Amino acid sequence: MIKRVNNDDLSANTVPKMFRGIKWLLNSNYREHDIRWKPIEALFPKSVKRSGYKAWTTEQIQMMIEKSSDIRNKALIHFQASTGGRVGVHDHPLLMKHLTMMEWNGHGCYAILFYADLDETVEEKDLRDKQDDVQGGDSYYSFLTPEATDALDKYFDARKRKGDVFTDDTPIFVSSKNSQLTDGNVKAILFRLLENMTEITRVKKGRRYDIQINHGFRKRINTILKLESDVNSNIAEKILGHKNGLDGVYLSPTRQECFNEFCKGISQLTISDAERQKLYSF
C-alpha cells in the first residue's frame, strides 16, 4: 500500500478510507476496542492537500474556443464557462423550454433553468418562487453572458439550417444522434479537445488533475462572483445551485433579482477581450 502511494498509484488520502469497512464491522459487533488503532494510524502516509480545485483561466478558455472547430463545442464551452454547471447537470432535462431571454444594457442574455422536472417550465418556476408557501424544488436559474448567448444562438441557427425543428421539448445541446448530450458526452468532448492541445497542460497528482475538466469552469465562476465582483454572496450561491445555511432555505430571490446580481460579474466572465469591449459600446 505504501509502495503504491510512493509510486503515485494511490493517494495518501485514500489509505484511511480503506480501513473504514473494518472499523464499521468491528463497531457493529461491539468489538471496536479489539484493535489498537492509534499505532496503525501512525503508519499511515501523511495526508496531502487534495488536487483538482484549480480554476480554468480566461486565457485557457480562450484557447479552448479558438482550437475548437465545431460550432456546438464552442457554444458548449461558453455555456460551461458562463454557468459553471455542476457535474450531472447535462444528465437532467435541459430543453428549450428551460431557456428564456433577459436584457442587460441592450444585450440579450439567456436564463437557464437547471435541474428542472421534465414538465417544469420557466413560467412555472417563476410562479413557485413568488409564492412563499410553495416549495420551489431543486431547480435554480443560471445565466449566460451576452457573448455566450450569441454563441448559443449561432449554434441554434446552424441546426435550423440543417433542418432541425425546434419545440419546447427540443434539447439545448444534441449529439450526432440528435439526442440530448449527457454529462459523459460533455466530458468526452472537452477531454478530446484538451488532449490535442499542447498549449494547455494539466498536472496529474495521484489519480487527479490539478484542474478538473468540469469543475475548473465552476471554480472560475465561483471565484468571480464571490471575490472579484460586487455580487451579493447569498445570491451567488443561488446562481451556483448551492444551499447556503438559513439563507439557502429561506431566501427566494426571483429570476430578475438573481440576474441583476449576475450582471455585476458579466465583464469578468466574458472570455473574449473584443467582446468585453463591446459590452459598454451601446
Contacts in CASP RR format, 6 or more apart in sequence:
PFRMAT RR
TARGET T0000
AUTHOR 0000-0000-0000
METHOD contacts of the structure
MODEL  1
MIKRVNNDDLSANTVPKMFRGIKWLLNSNYREHDIRWKPIEALFPKSVKR
SGYKAWTTEQIQMMIEKSSDIRNKALIHFQASTGGRVGVHDHPLLMKHLT
MMEWNGHGCYAILFYADLDETVEEKDLRDKQDDVQGGDSYYSFLTPEATD
ALDKYFDARKRKGDVFTDDTPIFVSSKNSQLTDGNVKAILFRLLENMTEI
TRVKKGRRYDIQINHGFRKRINTILKLESDVNSNIAEKILGHKNGLDGVY
LSPTRQECFNEFCKGISQLTISDAERQKLYSF
1 10 0 8 1.000
1 15 0 8 1.000
1 18 0 8 1.000
2 45 0 8 1.000
4 10 0 8 1.000
5 11 0 8 1.000
5 12 0 8 1.000
5 15 0 8 1.000
5 45 0 8 1.000
8 205 0 8 1.000
8 206 0 8 1.000
9 206 0 8 1.000
10 206 0 8 1.000
11 48 0 8 1.000
11 206 0 8 1.000
11 207 0 8 1.000
11 208 0 8 1.000
12 44 0 8 1.000
12 45 0 8 1.000
12 46 0 8 1.000
12 47 0 8 1.000
12 48 0 8 1.000
13 47 0 8 1.000
13 48 0 8 1.000
13 50 0 8 1.000
15 44 0 8 1.000
15 45 0 8 1.000
16 41 0 8 1.000
16 44 0 8 1.000
16 47 0 8 1.000
19 40 0 8 1.000
23 32 0 8 1.000
23 37 0 8 1.000
26 32 0 8 1.000
26 34 0 8 1.000
26 35 0 8 1.000
48 205 0 8 1.000
50 208 0 8 1.000
51 203 0 8 1.000
51 205 0 8 1.000
51 206 0 8 1.000
51 208 0 8 1.000
51 209 0 8 1.000
51 210 0 8 1.000
52 208 0 8 1.000
52 209 0 8 1.000
52 210 0 8 1.000
52 211 0 8 1.000
52 212 0 8 1.000
52 215 0 8 1.000
53 212 0 8 1.000
53 215 0 8 1.000
53 219 0 8 1.000
54 210 0 8 1.000
54 211 0 8 1.000
54 216 0 8 1.000
54 219 0 8 1.000
55 211 0 8 1.000
55 216 0 8 1.000
55 217 0 8 1.000
55 219 0 8 1.000
55 220 0 8 1.000
55 222 0 8 1.000
55 223 0 8 1.000
56 64 0 8 1.000
56 81 0 8 1.000
56 211 0 8 1.000
56 216 0 8 1.000
56 217 0 8 1.000
56 219 0 8 1.000
56 220 0 8 1.000
57 220 0 8 1.000
58 220 0 8 1.000
58 271 0 8 1.000
60 200 0 8 1.000
61 77 0 8 1.000
61 81 0 8 1.000
61 217 0 8 1.000
61 220 0 8 1.000
61 271 0 8 1.000
62 271 0 8 1.000
62 272 0 8 1.000
63 197 0 8 1.000
63 199 0 8 1.000
63 200 0 8 1.000
64 77 0 8 1.000
64 190 0 8 1.000
64 193 0 8 1.000
64 194 0 8 1.000
64 197 0 8 1.000
64 200 0 8 1.000
65 74 0 8 1.000
65 77 0 8 1.000
65 78 0 8 1.000
65 271 0 8 1.000
67 193 0 8 1.000
67 196 0 8 1.000
67 197 0 8 1.000
67 199 0 8 1.000
68 74 0 8 1.000
68 77 0 8 1.000
68 193 0 8 1.000
71 154 0 8 1.000
71 155 0 8 1.000
71 158 0 8 1.000
72 155 0 8 1.000
72 158 0 8 1.000
72 173 0 8 1.000
72 174 0 8 1.000
73 189 0 8 1.000
73 193 0 8 1.000
74 151 0 8 1.000
74 155 0 8 1.000
75 148 0 8 1.000
75 151 0 8 1.000
75 152 0 8 1.000
75 154 0 8 1.000
75 155 0 8 1.000
75 173 0 8 1.000
76 173 0 8 1.000
76 181 0 8 1.000
76 186 0 8 1.000
76 189 0 8 1.000
76 190 0 8 1.000
77 190 0 8 1.000
78 144 0 8 1.000
78 145 0 8 1.000
78 147 0 8 1.000
78 148 0 8 1.000
78 151 0 8 1.000
78 152 0 8 1.000
78 271 0 8 1.000
79 144 0 8 1.000
79 148 0 8 1.000
79 151 0 8 1.000
79 152 0 8 1.000
79 173 0 8 1.000
80 186 0 8 1.000
80 190 0 8 1.000
80 214 0 8 1.000
80 217 0 8 1.000
81 148 0 8 1.000
81 217 0 8 1.000
81 220 0 8 1.000
81 221 0 8 1.000
81 269 0 8 1.000
81 271 0 8 1.000
82 142 0 8 1.000
82 143 0 8 1.000
82 144 0 8 1.000
82 145 0 8 1.000
82 147 0 8 1.000
82 148 0 8 1.000
82 221 0 8 1.000
82 269 0 8 1.000
83 112 0 8 1.000
83 114 0 8 1.000
83 142 0 8 1.000
83 143 0 8 1.000
83 144 0 8 1.000
83 221 0 8 1.000
84 142 0 8 1.000
84 217 0 8 1.000
84 218 0 8 1.000
84 220 0 8 1.000
84 221 0 8 1.000
84 222 0 8 1.000
84 240 0 8 1.000
85 114 0 8 1.000
85 142 0 8 1.000
85 214 0 8 1.000
85 217 0 8 1.000
85 218 0 8 1.000
85 240 0 8 1.000
86 214 0 8 1.000
86 218 0 8 1.000
86 240 0 8 1.000
86 241 0 8 1.000
87 183 0 8 1.000
87 214 0 8 1.000
87 215 0 8 1.000
88 183 0 8 1.000
89 114 0 8 1.000
89 115 0 8 1.000
89 183 0 8 1.000
90 173 0 8 1.000
90 180 0 8 1.000
90 181 0 8 1.000
90 182 0 8 1.000
90 183 0 8 1.000
90 184 0 8 1.000
90 185 0 8 1.000
90 186 0 8 1.000
91 182 0 8 1.000
91 183 0 8 1.000
92 114 0 8 1.000
92 115 0 8 1.000
92 116 0 8 1.000
93 116 0 8 1.000
93 117 0 8 1.000
93 118 0 8 1.000
93 180 0 8 1.000
94 112 0 8 1.000
94 114 0 8 1.000
94 171 0 8 1.000
94 172 0 8 1.000
94 173 0 8 1.000
94 180 0 8 1.000
95 168 0 8 1.000
95 169 0 8 1.000
95 170 0 8 1.000
95 171 0 8 1.000
95 172 0 8 1.000
95 180 0 8 1.000
96 166 0 8 1.000
96 167 0 8 1.000
96 168 0 8 1.000
96 169 0 8 1.000
96 170 0 8 1.000
96 171 0 8 1.000
96 172 0 8 1.000
97 121 0 8 1.000
97 122 0 8 1.000
97 168 0 8 1.000
97 169 0 8 1.000
98 112 0 8 1.000
98 113 0 8 1.000
98 114 0 8 1.000
98 116 0 8 1.000
98 120 0 8 1.000
98 121 0 8 1.000
98 122 0 8 1.000
98 172 0 8 1.000
99 110 0 8 1.000
99 111 0 8 1.000
99 112 0 8 1.000
99 113 0 8 1.000
99 122 0 8 1.000
99 172 0 8 1.000
100 110 0 8 1.000
100 111 0 8 1.000
100 113 0 8 1.000
100 122 0 8 1.000
100 255 0 8 1.000
101 108 0 8 1.000
101 109 0 8 1.000
101 110 0 8 1.000
101 111 0 8 1.000
101 149 0 8 1.000
102 108 0 8 1.000
102 109 0 8 1.000
102 110 0 8 1.000
102 111 0 8 1.000
102 143 0 8 1.000
102 255 0 8 1.000
102 256 0 8 1.000
102 259 0 8 1.000
103 109 0 8 1.000
104 146 0 8 1.000
104 259 0 8 1.000
104 263 0 8 1.000
104 266 0 8 1.000
105 279 0 8 1.000
105 280 0 8 1.000
105 282 0 8 1.000
106 282 0 8 1.000
107 146 0 8 1.000
107 149 0 8 1.000
107 279 0 8 1.000
107 282 0 8 1.000
108 146 0 8 1.000
108 149 0 8 1.000
109 143 0 8 1.000
109 144 0 8 1.000
109 145 0 8 1.000
109 146 0 8 1.000
109 149 0 8 1.000
109 259 0 8 1.000
109 262 0 8 1.000
109 263 0 8 1.000
109 266 0 8 1.000
110 143 0 8 1.000
110 144 0 8 1.000
110 148 0 8 1.000
110 149 0 8 1.000
110 152 0 8 1.000
111 122 0 8 1.000
111 141 0 8 1.000
111 142 0 8 1.000
111 143 0 8 1.000
111 144 0 8 1.000
111 255 0 8 1.000
111 259 0 8 1.000
112 141 0 8 1.000
112 142 0 8 1.000
112 143 0 8 1.000
112 144 0 8 1.000
112 172 0 8 1.000
113 120 0 8 1.000
113 121 0 8 1.000
113 122 0 8 1.000
113 125 0 8 1.000
113 139 0 8 1.000
113 140 0 8 1.000
113 141 0 8 1.000
114 139 0 8 1.000
114 140 0 8 1.000
114 141 0 8 1.000
114 142 0 8 1.000
114 241 0 8 1.000
115 138 0 8 1.000
115 139 0 8 1.000
115 140 0 8 1.000
116 125 0 8 1.000
116 139 0 8 1.000
117 139 0 8 1.000
120 139 0 8 1.000
121 168 0 8 1.000
122 255 0 8 1.000
125 136 0 8 1.000
125 139 0 8 1.000
125 141 0 8 1.000
125 255 0 8 1.000
126 254 0 8 1.000
126 255 0 8 1.000
128 134 0 8 1.000
128 135 0 8 1.000
128 136 0 8 1.000
128 137 0 8 1.000
129 136 0 8 1.000
129 252 0 8 1.000
129 253 0 8 1.000
129 254 0 8 1.000
129 255 0 8 1.000
130 254 0 8 1.000
132 252 0 8 1.000
136 252 0 8 1.000
140 238 0 8 1.000
140 239 0 8 1.000
140 241 0 8 1.000
141 238 0 8 1.000
141 239 0 8 1.000
141 255 0 8 1.000
141 258 0 8 1.000
141 259 0 8 1.000
142 239 0 8 1.000
142 240 0 8 1.000
142 241 0 8 1.000
143 239 0 8 1.000
143 258 0 8 1.000
143 259 0 8 1.000
143 262 0 8 1.000
144 152 0 8 1.000
145 266 0 8 1.000
145 269 0 8 1.000
145 270 0 8 1.000
146 266 0 8 1.000
146 270 0 8 1.000
146 275 0 8 1.000
146 278 0 8 1.000
146 279 0 8 1.000
147 270 0 8 1.000
147 271 0 8 1.000
147 272 0 8 1.000
147 275 0 8 1.000
152 172 0 8 1.000
156 166 0 8 1.000
159 166 0 8 1.000
159 174 0 8 1.000
160 166 0 8 1.000
164 170 0 8 1.000
164 174 0 8 1.000
164 178 0 8 1.000
171 179 0 8 1.000
171 180 0 8 1.000
171 181 0 8 1.000
172 180 0 8 1.000
173 180 0 8 1.000
173 181 0 8 1.000
173 186 0 8 1.000
174 180 0 8 1.000
174 181 0 8 1.000
175 181 0 8 1.000
175 185 0 8 1.000
181 189 0 8 1.000
183 214 0 8 1.000
186 214 0 8 1.000
187 213 0 8 1.000
187 214 0 8 1.000
190 213 0 8 1.000
190 214 0 8 1.000
191 213 0 8 1.000
194 200 0 8 1.000
194 202 0 8 1.000
194 213 0 8 1.000
202 209 0 8 1.000
202 210 0 8 1.000
202 211 0 8 1.000
203 209 0 8 1.000
203 210 0 8 1.000
204 210 0 8 1.000
218 240 0 8 1.000
221 240 0 8 1.000
221 269 0 8 1.000
222 236 0 8 1.000
222 240 0 8 1.000
224 265 0 8 1.000
224 268 0 8 1.000
224 269 0 8 1.000
225 231 0 8 1.000
225 236 0 8 1.000
225 239 0 8 1.000
225 240 0 8 1.000
225 262 0 8 1.000
225 265 0 8 1.000
226 233 0 8 1.000
226 236 0 8 1.000
228 265 0 8 1.000
228 268 0 8 1.000
229 264 0 8 1.000
229 265 0 8 1.000
229 268 0 8 1.000
230 264 0 8 1.000
231 261 0 8 1.000
231 262 0 8 1.000
231 264 0 8 1.000
231 265 0 8 1.000
232 261 0 8 1.000
233 244 0 8 1.000
234 244 0 8 1.000
234 247 0 8 1.000
234 248 0 8 1.000
234 251 0 8 1.000
235 251 0 8 1.000
235 253 0 8 1.000
235 257 0 8 1.000
235 258 0 8 1.000
235 261 0 8 1.000
236 261 0 8 1.000
237 243 0 8 1.000
237 244 0 8 1.000
237 247 0 8 1.000
237 248 0 8 1.000
238 244 0 8 1.000
238 248 0 8 1.000
238 251 0 8 1.000
238 253 0 8 1.000
238 258 0 8 1.000
239 258 0 8 1.000
239 261 0 8 1.000
239 262 0 8 1.000
242 248 0 8 1.000
243 249 0 8 1.000
253 261 0 8 1.000
266 279 0 8 1.000
267 276 0 8 1.000
267 279 0 8 1.000
270 276 0 8 1.000
270 279 0 8 1.000
END
